Amino acid sequence: MIRPATPADVPAIHAMIAELALFEKAPSEAVATVAQLSAALFGSSPAVYAHVAESSDGEVVGYAIWFLNFSTWRGVHGIYLEDLYVRPTARGDGHGKALLRELARLCVERGYARLEWWVLDWNPARAFYESLGASALTEWVPYRVTGPALAALAASSPGDQSI
């Protein structure tokens, strides 16, 4: 069963975020707290959303965290899938596909142009995504500014060429 997450799901989602970070070989980078996640998902004006997958006995075994993006070319929103994770013991039971199907349904229902996400190049799930009709974007290179570089950019003055 796929359903929107509730505040009671936050500890399970938080635990699975740690599992995902371990899988992605970056456990020390997952520093978000349960309180931060709860505030982001269920605060006064959330800008991020989550759906969970439940096993037949009601255990939360997977999640999708997503937010809206916008296509200036299409003139409409889309969904950006930040995380998709299903616990190893529940893989192969259709939870991942069901989570993606629900997000695709939301896109179609709301008139959104696309559903997109990033995948590490070594992740074996790429074949699964391609089997659903997803295609890798090979022309676009993601960029990120974080940490000291982010602080330096924010503090720079107009015309500062040192950054």
Phi, psi and omega in degrees: 000136177248134180208159174298144178293153175241167177304328179293341181276347188302315179300321178292318178297316180300317179297321179288331174299318177296321177296318179296317179299321177296315178301321182275010175063035180216049185298330182285347181275343180273089186252359180299142179263166175301318180297318179296316180296317178298316179295320180295319183276327190229015178289191186294329177217077183295142176241005178226149187226162180216146169238151178236156174251131177250143173284175181297338178265009175090003179282136176285117185242358180195164179208159170228125174248131187214165175211168180276141168240185182216136176258114177292332181285323180268337179078017180219165177288169170216176175252130171256120180273108181285313180222139167228123182214136173232131180302143182307323181291344182251001180290147181090356180263003176093004182294317180298314179297320180295320177297314179295321178299319179295318178293322175297319178299317177299318178301310182296313181300322185264359180077023178285149186280330186198162173237122182220159181198166175256150178223135175300142186297339181264358185289123180294348178291347180303320179296322177298312181299317179295328178293341178268358180102001177285148178232143179287137175272115184258348183269344185257136179246119179290144175236153179212139172242126183210168175057222182301325179294323177295314179297319180294318179296317180296326183273351183291157179257159177304135180085356179289113182265002184282350182262000000 
